[in-house]
Amino acid sequence: MITMISNLTMLAQPAGVEDMSGAAWAAIVIILLVAIISLAIFAQFASLWLQCKFSGAKVGMLDLITMRFRKVNPTIIVRSMIMSVQAGLTKVYPITQRKLEAHYLAGGNVPNVIRALIAAQRANIDLDWETAQAIDLAGRDILDAVRTSVYPKVIDCPDPKRSSGTLDAVAGDGIQLCARARVTVRTNISQLIGGATEETVVARVGQGIVQAIGSTHSYKSVLENPDKISKIVLGQGLEANTAYEIVSIDIADIDVGENIGARLSADQAEADMRVAQAKAEQLRADQTAREQEMIARIQENRAKVVLAEAQVPKAVAEAFSTNKLGLLDFYELKNVQADTSMRAAIAGGSSD
């Protein structure tokens, strides 16, 4: 009986009431989902949004949400914007949220640029937003550059990380001097882009010191007045086309090395001696060859004498046949030859 009554009651209800209840529940669920998502998003960005509101940085909730879609870190942008607003940079430089995002997407270090601009403004250094961006994107540490402009740094010459030696130069009197220098530099912001680095400054200073020592007449003058070398090197304009301005060059240490002039003179004397020995040997060889040539000529002349003597009997025979030579003349010739041989024997010689 009860079951029949409930069936009748359900049949008596107006059509569509059950359908309307399902649609209402679906709407409620959708509203709840939207509310939950909104609360989650608000909870995620609430802290940053409140920081922007209380600090005066004009970054809205919608901007924070859209940063996620643009793959930008909202925390970095918001904190950088707050720093720029609190430091008063937005009144001096055209710094906006969009420009910070653009620099972030370009691969720049946004907080570092803002800190560098704050330090430059406090130190009255001429640095604008565009230049700071360019220096940061070029790979240079813009904050360190500003700090170096305020607090100059000291560079050892030569660099102890690359070489443990010294700057060796030879004075005019041939004495070697071994020096170490310390170079005080500060950053030249206007030439930081495209300017040479510390290695170039160290190389130029080393070259200048070696040249200055080499131009002095005596090593004693360098030891007596080392600052003279520093002044000469400092006046050469070594910081041209570099990212630094040289404040001072100080000779930290200078030692006396070898007597290069004496060693070179000794080497030159030894070389000259070897050249003279070679020339003498060549002359001796030439004279020996000439002596052998003279001996050969003597032998040749002796052969000619023998040939000439061989013609004497023939000439005597011909003289006899032509009656130009008599018998008495022939005997007289023999007597002369015998007398000559005797005289030669007495004198200790030999007759040919």
Secondary structure, 3 states (H helix, E strand, C coil): CHHHHHHHHHHHCCCCHHHHHHHHHHHHHHHHHHHHHHHHHHHHHHHHHHHHHHHCCCCCHHHHHHHHHCCCCHHHHHHHHHHHHHCCHHHHCCCCHHHHHHHHHCCCCHHHHHHHHHHHHHCCCCCCHHHHHHHHHCCCCHHHHHHHHHCCEEEEECCCCCCCCCEEEECCCCEEEEEEEEEEEEECHHHCCCCECHHHHHHHHHHHHHHHHHCCCCHHHHHHCHHHHHHHHHCCCCCCCECEEEEEEEEEEEEEEEEHHHHHHHHHHHHHHHHHHHHHHHHHHHHHHHHHHHHHHHHHHHHHHHHHHHHHHHHHHHHHHCCCCCHHHHHHHHHHHHHHHHHHHHCCCCCC
